Amino acid sequence: MSGQQKTVKHWSKVEILADTVKNPNIHIRGKNSYYSDAWSGSFEESVVRYHYGDEYSLAHWETLWEIDQLYIGDYVCIGAEAVILMGGNHTHRTDWFSLYPFPEIIADAYMAKGDTVIEDGAWIGMRAMIMPGVTIGEGAIVASGALVTKSVAPYTIVAGNPAAPIKQRFAEATTEQLLELKIYQWEKAKFDALRQYICSDDIGKLVEAAKLYDAKHA
């Protein structure tokens, strides 16, 4: 390849979403969320389905309704071949006798599902599917192959089809403390300084370290 470097895909390499996402209806918070793209196309090509705002839809048609948005927090990990289903195909009315999306009544057929939100620190497993309009809470884990039809509480592990809670990652009191700390809202300097406590399982030490840091930098 003259003058060009071939892109090599490998399971140890990931796509950083903040660097690649172009769809104006996909909102990426922070610089660290990634998609493990070694076995598929890019995040927008392979993961996000039926979402207005891609290059083709912008060029070929004008939407007749308000677009459901996709929000992804920081430090989110999305496994290979996951699917995030959005609202572009919500024109199959289950309350009508015919499910067919006839073009002349497409505006009446459309039923919005609401925005989809994947909060900070969540982990979406390989080949999981996220249905429209749900929220995946902070630090939640969606197991590989799970079909998520309902919102997932923070720091909860869900699995199965349909996905159901199978475990809380931490005791309730610990989860409450984590949510109160708002670690993913910290400025980068604080987050980096306290990373050794974030990457541990001692909530007491993390809380104390955060207090000391705040006192020192007040």
QUIFENHU-V642990 format. One record per backbone hydrogen bond with DSSP energy under -0.5 kcal/mol. NH is the residue of the N-H (numbers start at 1). CO is the residue of the C=O. E is the energy in kcal/mol with one decimal. If there is no record, write none. Layout:
# QUIFENHU-V642990
nh = [NH | NH]
co = [CO | CO]
e = [E | E]
This chain:
# QUIFENHU-V642990
nh = [4 | 6 | 8 | 9 | 13 | 15 | 16 | 17 | 17 | 18 | 19 | 20 | 20 | 21 | 26 | 27 | 27 | 28 | 29 | 29 | 30 | 34 | 35 | 36 | 37 | 40 | 46 | 47 | 47 | 48 | 49 | 49 | 52 | 54 | 58 | 59 | 60 | 61 | 70 | 71 | 71 | 72 | 73 | 77 | 78 | 78 | 79 | 79 | 82 | 83 | 84 | 85 | 85 | 86 | 88 | 89 | 90 | 91 | 93 | 94 | 96 | 102 | 105 | 106 | 109 | 110 | 111 | 116 | 117 | 118 | 119 | 119 | 121 | 122 | 123 | 124 | 125 | 125 | 127 | 128 | 129 | 130 | 131 | 131 | 133 | 134 | 136 | 137 | 137 | 139 | 140 | 141 | 142 | 143 | 143 | 145 | 146 | 147 | 148 | 148 | 149 | 152 | 155 | 156 | 157 | 158 | 158 | 159 | 162 | 163 | 164 | 166 | 167 | 169 | 170 | 175 | 176 | 177 | 178 | 179 | 180 | 181 | 182 | 183 | 185 | 186 | 191 | 192 | 193 | 194 | 195 | 197 | 198 | 199 | 200 | 200 | 203 | 206 | 207 | 208 | 209 | 210 | 211 | 212 | 213 | 214 | 215 | 216 | 217 | 218]
co = [1 | 4 | 6 | 7 | 10 | 35 | 14 | 15 | 33 | 33 | 16 | 16 | 17 | 17 | 23 | 25 | 70 | 26 | 27 | 72 | 28 | 76 | 15 | 78 | 35 | 37 | 42 | 42 | 43 | 43 | 47 | 84 | 50 | 51 | 54 | 55 | 56 | 57 | 25 | 69 | 116 | 27 | 118 | 122 | 34 | 76 | 77 | 124 | 79 | 128 | 47 | 83 | 130 | 49 | 50 | 86 | 87 | 89 | 91 | 92 | 93 | 100 | 102 | 103 | 105 | 106 | 90 | 69 | 134 | 71 | 117 | 136 | 74 | 119 | 140 | 77 | 123 | 142 | 80 | 125 | 146 | 83 | 129 | 148 | 114 | 131 | 117 | 135 | 152 | 120 | 137 | 156 | 123 | 141 | 158 | 126 | 143 | 160 | 129 | 146 | 147 | 135 | 138 | 153 | 167 | 141 | 156 | 164 | 147 | 147 | 159 | 157 | 157 | 155 | 155 | 171 | 172 | 173 | 174 | 175 | 176 | 177 | 178 | 178 | 182 | 183 | 187 | 188 | 189 | 190 | 192 | 194 | 194 | 195 | 197 | 198 | 201 | 202 | 203 | 204 | 205 | 206 | 207 | 208 | 209 | 210 | 211 | 212 | 213 | 215]
e = [-1.1 | -0.6 | -0.6 | -0.6 | -2.3 | -3.0 | -0.6 | -0.7 | -1.8 | -0.5 | -1.5 | -0.7 | -0.9 | -2.5 | -1.8 | -0.5 | -3.2 | -0.6 | -0.6 | -2.9 | -0.5 | -2.5 | -2.3 | -2.5 | -1.3 | -1.4 | -2.8 | -0.6 | -1.9 | -1.7 | -0.6 | -2.4 | -0.5 | -0.8 | -2.2 | -1.4 | -1.7 | -2.0 | -2.4 | -0.5 | -2.7 | -3.0 | -3.0 | -2.5 | -1.9 | -0.5 | -0.5 | -3.6 | -1.4 | -2.6 | -2.9 | -0.6 | -2.6 | -2.2 | -3.1 | -0.6 | -1.7 | -1.5 | -0.8 | -0.7 | -1.1 | -1.7 | -1.7 | -1.2 | -1.9 | -1.6 | -2.1 | -2.5 | -2.3 | -3.0 | -0.6 | -3.0 | -2.4 | -1.5 | -2.5 | -3.3 | -0.6 | -2.7 | -1.7 | -1.8 | -3.0 | -3.1 | -0.6 | -2.5 | -0.5 | -0.9 | -3.2 | -0.7 | -2.1 | -2.0 | -2.0 | -2.4 | -2.8 | -0.6 | -2.8 | -1.5 | -1.9 | -2.3 | -3.0 | -0.6 | -0.7 | -2.8 | -2.4 | -1.1 | -3.0 | -2.6 | -0.5 | -2.0 | -0.5 | -3.4 | -2.3 | -2.9 | -1.3 | -2.6 | -0.5 | -2.4 | -2.4 | -1.9 | -2.5 | -2.4 | -1.9 | -2.1 | -1.3 | -0.6 | -2.0 | -0.9 | -2.4 | -2.9 | -2.0 | -1.9 | -1.0 | -1.2 | -1.9 | -2.8 | -0.6 | -1.1 | -0.8 | -1.7 | -2.7 | -2.3 | -2.6 | -2.3 | -2.0 | -2.5 | -2.3 | -2.4 | -2.4 | -2.2 | -1.9 | -0.8]
